[in-house]
Amino acid sequence: MVAVSRSVELLGELEELSSARLITQQTDVTKSEELDRLVDFTQRRLRHVDILCPLAGYLGVSVLGQSPVKNLDALIKINSLSAWETFEKFKPILSKMGAVCMATPAPLLESISGLEAFCVSKAPLKSLIRTVGKQQEDLRINGVACSPVKTTAWELPELERVIEAYPWKWLRATEVAETILFLVSEEGRAIRGEEIILSSPIPTRV
């Protein structure tokens, strides 16, 4: 197994919690040249890949119409195009009947003020999963659409107002991981081009 992150610190923490079989690699998947190096590295170490989970993304407060268009371009690059480029570059070394799982936002997030741009930036990925995912004969491509998950992604200062305004019940990261494991497992082999929605109770605005 190869775990990838931009953060050396996070990779170090993961190594401490995991078995010696885990291989870690620092990579910024929004940069094509670093993705190329990651594919080469992975192929040398593992030869082929059975399961691919491009889960990188950036969550921040940005309201459509109130911030420069270039900010939305950057969000789309991070939150949709980087995941799809990761899939495209790894596709040649994915094993036959391999499985791909990506992360998208649950419908719950689309109704929250301040997260409009984030949700729009994930829209291309949602569409690609539904359309291209159903066209693949050998590969399974699915997504997990998540309402707020208790991770460091929500620790940004600008998100404090959103968290205070919507006192939802957090999903646990293990719940997301278990759903991904099902989608990429033999038991989930009949599911293609779908999003499994993991949704905490709808928050009431304070």
N, C-alpha and C positions, 0 to 999 in steps of 0.2 A: 504494500500500500504506500502511495506517495501523498503526503499532505503538503499543500502549498499555501503560502501567505506572504504578504508584503512585510509583515512584522517578524523580525528575528526573535523578539521576546515571546510572542505567542507560539512560535514553533518550538522554542525551548521548553515552554510550559507543557506543550503537547507531548514532547518527547519524554518528559518526566512521568506523564500519566499513562503512556502507551507502552506496548511491547517493543522489544528490540527489532522486530520485523518492520516497524514503521520507518519510512524514508521521508525526510523533510527537505523542502527546497524553497528558498526565498525567491519569489517571482511576483512581478506586477503584471497581471493578466490584461491590463489595458494597453500594454506596450507589445506590439507585434513581435519585435525582435526578442523580447524576453520569453514570449510564448514559444517561439521557434526553439530557443535553447531548452525550454522545459520539455517539449516534445522529444527532442534529441536525447536529453538526459533520461527521460522515462523509458524510451525505447531501448536504450543501452542497458538499463537496470532490469526492466521487466519484459522486454520484447514486445508485448502487446498489453492492451488495457481491456478489462472486462466491464468495469463500471466507471462512469465519468460523472462527476457532480460539480459543475461550475457554479459556485454559490456566492461569488464576490458581488459586492454592491455597496452603495453609499446612501445613507438615510440622513436627510437634512431638511430643514424647513425652507420652503421656497414656494411662493404663491404665484400661479400663472398670471401673467399680465403685470406683475409687480417686480419682476427681475429681468435682467437682460436675456435675450434669446440664447446667447452663447452659454449661459449657465445651464439651460435645458439641454443644449447640445452635449455638454460635458456629462450631464447626468445620464443621458441616453447611451453615451459611449460606455460609461461605467456599468450601468445597471442592466443593459440589454445587449449591446453589440459586443462587449468583451466576453460575455458568456457564450454568445453564438460563435464568435471567432475561436474561442477555446474549443468548442465542439468541432468546428470545421478543420482546425489544425490537427486535432487528435483523431479525426475520423479515419484516416488511413491506417492507424494502428489499433483501432477498436476491433475486438474480436467479433466473429460472426455471432449474431444474436446477442450482442452487447447491449447494455442499458445505460441511458443517460437521464439524469434528473436535475432540474433547475429550480430556482426559487423565485416566486412571484408574490405580489401582495394580495391578500384576501380582499373581497369586496368591502369589508368593514373599513379598511384604510381609505378607500376612495371617498368616504363621506366626512373625513376629518380635515378641518381647515388647517392649512400649513403643509399638508402632504400631497397637494394636488400635483405638483411638478414631479415628485417621486413616483406617484402612481402612473402618470403619463409616460415617464421615462422607462417604465417596465412594460408598457403596452406592446411595443414591438416584440418583446420576448414571449409574452402571452400568446400573441398571434402566431409566431413561428412554431411554438410548441403544438398548438392546435392544428395548424395546417401541414407543415412539413412532417410533424410527428406521425400523422396518419398516413403519410405517403411512403414511409420507410418500410421495406420488407424485412430486412435483417435486423435493424436496430430498433430498440424501444426508446422513445423520447417522451418524457412526461414532466410534469411540474408539481411542486408543492406550493400552494397559495396560502401564505401565512398571515394571520393577524399578529399583533405585537408579541415578539418573543423576547424573553428576558436575557438579553445579551448586551455587550458593551456598545453595540451600535446605537443604543438609546441613551447613552451617557453624555451625548453632546449637549453643551449648555443651551443651545437654541431650542432643544427639544423639551426643556423643562416645562415651558408653558403648555405645550401639547399634552404632556403627561399629567399635569395638574388639572387641565380642563376636562380630560377624559379618563376617569378612574377605572379603566378596564381590568379584567383579570388576565394576567400574563400567561402566554403559553410557555411551556418549558422546552428548552432546546432538545431534551431527550424525546419529547413528543414528535418534534419535527424529524429527528434522526430516525426514529422508529418507522415513521411513514415513508421516508426515503428508502429505508432498507426493504420495506415491503414492495415498493414500486420497482426496485431493481432486482428483486428476488425471483426465484422460479414461480412462486405463488402469484406474482403480479404479471406474469408473462403475457396475459391476454389484454392488458391495459396499454393503450397506445394513444399518444396525442391528447392526453387528458391532464387536467389539473385537479389534484385532490385538495379541497379547501379545509384548512384547519382554522377554525374561527372561535375565538373567545367570545363571551357574551357581548352584545352590542352596548357600547358605553352610553351613559346619559351625560350630556354636556352639563358641566357645573356652571 
